[in-house]
Amino acid sequence: MISNKLFFQALKSNDVNFFTGVPDSLLKNFCACLTDNTENSQHLITANEGAAVALAAGYHLATGSLPFVYLQNSGLGNTINPLLSLADREVYSIPMLLMIGWRGEPGVSDEPQHKKQGRVQNSILRAIEIPFYQLNSETDNIEDFVTNATKEAKKINGPVVIVVSKNTFEPYSLQPGTSSGYSLSREDAIEYVLDKLSSDDIIVSTTGKPSREVYEYREAKGQGHQNDFLTVGSMGHCSQIALGIAMHTEQNVFCLDGDGSVIMHMGSLGIIGENAPANFKHIVLNNGAHDSVGGQPTVGFNISIPTIAEGAGYLTTFTATTKDDLDKDFERFLEIGGPALFEIRVKKGARNNLGRPNRTPVENKKELMKLLSTE
């Protein structure tokens, strides 16, 4: 495996001093090393991957230096517009290094939402004519590897990608930050919500651990999964999936979202507010972190998601930081018309033995569609 600090120092030796992106589970060790060894002005976690490319472009315009962008390959689609219409050599010709975590690499076991992305990833890079280097645990002479990649980006005055295989970087633990002070775990909050809903209510849960926690609690209670859409990919889009359902059913639809997901595509709040389905209820489980991919921070605790939702047209919003707050306001949230939002502030972390759904995404979809068609 490759030393995170060795790779970081190789970048610094090549005058790469600005880092931005969206955290990825394959890159979590290197991302943690970045967080611990850079100033805030040198390392910015962005709302989405396309924004990271744009931010990197702005850095280059101001300094003339080479920026570094990191992401999971599931976010590659978010980058394609700014890569082709901004950074491309035929447009503004902006050099940058991109590091992409290769989820779904052929021959490596992974979740269903990553298999197609991993299989076509390099073909996409070839199609958009971006040179790429492959990095894995067997890569020799990291200093030369990094130097060659940075030299090419400067030579072509355009983006160059480093594709990173699973288990490339050595383990690295993010230094503990200040505790949020919130007592509820996300799993506590999810269980509270599910216990309060009726058997007719529909759940659309966001990607990552929240959907896994919904699934596990249904299993523990001996309940079916026909009321739930577990969004296993498509980060940031579960609220629009929920909106599409809510506008075409009379049942109440509850979107179980996360702070990172809401922030990634925050413009969706305005579309929900404009269309204003009375049966749409938005629950944001805010732990101020990208918890499913390593715990890197979001701006979730530094902004007011309820205030933003109100400005986007939501009729009512609530915030809870304790179970007492939930007991005080959640029944009212259930009774009022939507669109309404309930932010539940929770602490980071999840059980080490948290499982994964044993149904396929297609089976999940069919069960929900069958339920909706009979109502």
C-alpha positions in Angstrom: 0.0 0.0 0.0 1.0 3.6 -0.6 1.8 6.0 2.2 -0.7 8.9 2.3 2.0 11.3 3.5 4.4 10.2 0.8 1.9 10.8 -1.9 1.0 14.1 -0.4 4.6 15.2 -0.2 5.1 14.2 -3.8 2.3 16.5 -4.8 3.7 19.3 -2.7 7.2 18.8 -4.3 5.5 19.4 -7.6 4.0 22.7 -6.4 0.5 21.3 -6.0 -0.8 23.2 -3.0 -4.6 23.5 -3.5 -7.0 20.6 -3.0 -10.7 20.3 -3.4 -13.4 17.7 -4.1 -16.1 15.5 -2.6 -15.0 12.6 -0.3 -14.9 9.0 -1.5 -14.7 5.8 0.5 -11.8 4.5 -1.6 -9.9 7.8 -1.1 -10.9 8.3 2.6 -7.5 7.7 3.9 -5.8 10.2 1.6 -8.7 12.7 2.1 -8.2 12.4 5.9 -4.5 13.0 5.5 -5.3 16.1 3.4 -7.6 17.4 6.1 -5.0 16.9 8.8 -2.1 18.4 6.9 -3.6 21.5 5.1 -5.0 24.8 6.1 -8.6 25.5 5.4 -7.7 27.9 2.6 -5.7 25.1 0.9 -8.4 22.4 1.1 -12.1 22.9 0.4 -14.8 20.2 0.3 -17.3 21.4 -2.3 -21.1 20.8 -2.6 -20.6 18.5 -5.7 -17.8 17.3 -8.0 -18.6 19.8 -10.8 -18.3 22.6 -8.4 -14.9 21.3 -7.4 -13.7 21.5 -11.0 -15.0 25.1 -11.2 -13.3 26.0 -7.9 -10.0 24.5 -9.1 -10.3 26.5 -12.4 -10.7 29.7 -10.4 -7.7 28.9 -8.3 -5.6 28.4 -11.4 -6.9 31.7 -12.9 -5.8 33.6 -9.8 -2.5 31.9 -9.2 -1.3 30.1 -12.4 -0.7 27.0 -10.3 -1.9 23.5 -10.7 -4.9 22.5 -8.5 -5.9 19.0 -7.4 -9.5 17.6 -7.5 -10.6 14.3 -5.8 -13.9 12.4 -6.3 -15.5 9.0 -6.5 -16.2 7.9 -10.0 -20.0 8.0 -9.3 -19.5 11.8 -9.4 -17.7 11.8 -12.7 -20.9 12.8 -14.5 -21.1 15.9 -12.4 -17.7 16.9 -13.6 -18.2 16.4 -17.4 -19.8 19.7 -18.1 -17.1 21.9 -16.5 -14.4 19.6 -17.8 -15.5 19.9 -21.4 -16.9 23.4 -21.4 -14.5 25.1 -19.0 -11.2 23.3 -18.4 -10.9 21.7 -21.8 -7.9 22.6 -24.0 -10.3 23.8 -26.8 -12.0 26.2 -24.4 -10.1 27.9 -21.5 -7.3 25.3 -21.4 -7.0 25.0 -17.6 -4.5 22.4 -16.3 -5.5 20.4 -13.2 -5.0 17.0 -11.6 -8.1 14.8 -10.8 -7.9 11.8 -8.5 -10.9 9.4 -9.1 -11.7 6.5 -6.8 -12.4 3.5 -9.0 -15.6 2.0 -7.5 -16.8 -1.0 -9.4 -13.4 -1.8 -10.9 -13.9 -5.0 -13.0 -12.9 -8.1 -11.1 -13.3 -6.3 -7.7 -16.5 -7.0 -5.7 -18.7 -4.0 -5.2 -22.3 -2.8 -4.8 -24.7 -2.9 -7.7 -24.8 0.8 -8.2 -21.1 0.9 -8.9 -20.7 -2.0 -11.4 -21.7 -0.2 -14.6 -19.9 3.0 -13.6 -16.7 1.1 -12.9 -16.9 -0.9 -16.1 -17.3 2.2 -18.3 -15.2 4.7 -16.4 -12.1 4.5 -18.5 -14.1 4.4 -21.7 -15.7 7.7 -20.6 -12.3 9.3 -19.9 -11.1 8.2 -23.4 -14.3 9.5 -25.0 -13.8 13.0 -23.5 -10.1 12.8 -24.4 -8.7 13.2 -20.9 -5.4 11.3 -20.3 -5.3 9.1 -17.3 -2.9 7.2 -15.1 -3.8 4.2 -13.0 -2.6 4.0 -9.4 -2.7 0.9 -7.2 -0.9 -0.5 -4.2 1.8 -2.0 -6.5 2.7 1.3 -8.1 6.4 1.9 -7.8 8.3 5.2 -7.3 5.5 7.5 -6.3 7.6 10.6 -6.7 8.1 9.8 -10.4 4.5 8.8 -10.8 3.2 12.1 -9.5 5.9 14.1 -11.4 4.9 12.5 -14.7 1.2 13.3 -14.1 1.8 16.9 -13.1 4.1 17.4 -16.0 1.6 16.1 -18.5 -1.2 18.4 -17.1 1.1 21.4 -17.5 2.3 20.3 -20.9 -1.2 19.9 -22.4 -2.7 22.7 -20.4 -5.7 20.6 -19.5 -7.0 18.1 -17.0 -5.2 14.8 -16.3 -6.8 12.0 -14.2 -5.3 9.6 -11.7 -7.5 6.6 -11.4 -7.2 4.9 -8.0 -7.9 1.2 -7.3 -9.4 -0.1 -4.0 -7.0 -0.5 -1.1 -4.3 1.6 -2.7 -3.6 3.9 0.3 -2.5 2.8 3.7 -5.0 3.2 6.6 -5.1 6.7 8.0 -7.4 7.9 10.8 -8.7 11.5 10.7 -7.7 13.3 13.9 -10.7 13.7 16.1 -12.4 17.1 15.9 -14.6 18.8 18.4 -17.7 16.7 19.2 -21.0 18.1 17.9 -22.5 17.6 21.3 -25.7 16.0 19.8 -26.9 13.0 21.7 -29.0 11.2 19.0 -27.4 8.9 16.5 -28.7 8.8 13.0 -29.9 5.3 13.6 -31.8 6.5 16.7 -33.5 9.2 14.6 -34.4 6.8 11.8 -36.0 4.3 14.2 -37.9 7.1 15.9 -39.3 8.3 12.5 -40.2 4.8 11.2 -42.0 4.0 14.5 -44.2 7.2 14.0 -45.2 6.6 10.4 -48.3 4.7 9.3 -48.4 1.6 7.2 -49.5 3.7 4.2 -46.6 6.1 4.3 -43.8 6.0 1.6 -40.1 6.4 2.5 -37.5 7.5 0.0 -34.1 7.3 1.8 -30.8 8.8 0.7 -27.7 6.8 -0.5 -25.2 5.3 1.9 -25.8 4.3 5.5 -29.2 5.9 6.0 -30.8 3.5 3.5 -28.9 0.6 5.1 -30.2 1.6 8.5 -33.8 1.8 7.2 -33.5 -1.7 5.7 -32.0 -3.2 8.9 -34.7 -1.7 11.2 -37.4 -3.1 8.9 -35.8 -6.5 9.2 -35.4 -6.3 12.9 -39.1 -5.4 13.3 -40.2 -8.1 10.9 -41.7 -5.5 8.5 -41.7 -5.6 4.8 -39.8 -3.3 2.5 -42.6 -2.5 0.0 -43.0 1.1 1.4 -39.4 2.0 1.0 -37.3 3.2 -2.0 -33.7 2.8 -0.9 -31.6 5.2 -3.1 -28.4 3.2 -3.3 -26.7 5.7 -5.7 -27.5 9.1 -7.2 -26.3 11.1 -4.2 -28.3 14.4 -3.9 -31.3 13.3 -5.9 -33.5 11.4 -3.4 -35.6 14.5 -2.8 -36.5 14.7 -6.5 -37.3 11.0 -6.6 -39.6 11.6 -3.6 -41.1 14.7 -5.3 -41.9 12.7 -8.4 -43.7 10.1 -6.4 -45.5 12.6 -4.2 -46.9 14.5 -7.2 -48.5 11.3 -8.5 -49.9 9.6 -5.4 -52.2 10.6 -2.6 -50.0 8.8 0.0 -47.7 10.8 2.3 -44.1 10.6 1.0 -41.2 11.1 3.4 -37.8 11.9 2.1 -35.1 10.7 4.5 -32.2 12.9 3.4 -28.7 13.8 4.7 -27.0 17.1 4.9 -24.3 16.2 2.3 -27.1 15.1 -0.1 -29.2 18.3 0.4 -26.1 20.5 0.0 -25.0 18.7 -3.2 -28.1 19.7 -5.2 -29.6 22.4 -3.1 -31.5 23.9 -6.0 -33.9 21.0 -5.7 -35.4 22.6 -2.7 -36.8 25.4 -4.9 -38.4 23.0 -7.2 -40.1 21.3 -4.3 -41.3 24.6 -2.9 -42.6 25.8 -6.2 -44.7 22.6 -6.8 -45.7 22.4 -3.2 -47.2 18.9 -2.9 -49.2 18.8 0.4 -48.1 15.1 0.9 -44.3 15.8 0.7 -42.4 15.7 4.0 -38.6 16.2 4.0 -36.5 14.9 6.9 -32.9 15.9 6.9 -30.6 13.9 9.2 -27.8 16.4 9.7 -24.5 15.2 11.2 -22.3 17.8 9.6 -20.3 15.1 7.8 -20.0 12.8 4.7 -20.4 9.9 7.2 -20.8 7.1 4.6 -17.4 7.8 3.0 -15.0 8.6 5.9 -16.6 11.3 8.0 -15.1 14.4 6.2 -17.0 17.5 7.2 -19.8 19.3 5.4 -21.1 22.8 6.0 -24.3 21.3 7.5 -23.7 22.7 11.0 -22.6 26.1 9.7 -25.8 26.9 7.7 -29.5 26.8 8.4 -31.1 24.2 6.2 -34.6 25.0 7.6 -34.2 28.7 6.8 -33.0 27.9 3.2 -36.0 25.6 2.8 -38.4 28.3 4.0 -36.8 30.7 1.4 -37.3 28.0 -1.2 -41.1 27.9 -0.5 -41.5 25.2 2.2 -44.5 26.0 4.3 -43.2 24.8 7.7 -39.8 23.8 9.1 -38.7 22.3 12.4 -35.3 21.5 14.0 -34.6 18.9 16.7 -31.4 18.3 18.5 -32.7 15.9 21.2 -35.4 13.2 21.6 -37.4 15.7 23.7 -37.4 18.1 20.7 -38.8 15.2 18.5 -41.4 14.4 21.1 -42.4 18.1 21.1 -42.8 18.7 17.4 -42.9 15.5 15.3 -46.6 14.8 15.7 -47.3 18.3 14.4 -45.0 17.7 11.5 -47.0 14.6 10.6 -50.3 16.4 10.8 -49.5 19.6 8.8 -49.6 19.9 5.0 -46.4 20.0 3.0 -44.0 20.7 1.8 -42.5 20.7 5.3 -39.0 20.0 6.5 -37.7 18.5 9.7 -34.0 18.8 10.4 -32.7 16.4 13.0 -29.2 17.2 14.2 -27.3 14.0 15.1 -23.8 12.8 15.9 -21.5 11.2 13.5 -20.9 7.4 13.3 -22.6 4.1 12.7 -22.5 0.6 13.9 -19.5 -1.4 12.7 -21.7 -4.4 11.9 -24.2 -2.4 9.9 -25.4 -4.7 7.1 -26.6 -4.1 3.5 -29.9 -5.0 1.8 -30.1 -8.5 0.5 -32.6 -7.5 -2.2 -31.5 -6.1 -5.5 -32.4 -2.5 -6.5 -34.8 -3.9 -9.2 -36.6 -6.0 -6.5 -36.9 -3.0 -4.3 -38.4 -1.0 -7.2 -40.9 -3.6 -8.1 -42.2 -4.0 -4.6 -42.8 -0.3 -4.3 -44.4 0.1 -7.7 -46.7 -2.8 -6.9 -47.8 -1.1 -3.7 -48.3 2.3 -5.4 -50.3 0.7 -8.2 -52.8 -0.8 -5.8 -53.5 2.4 -3.8 
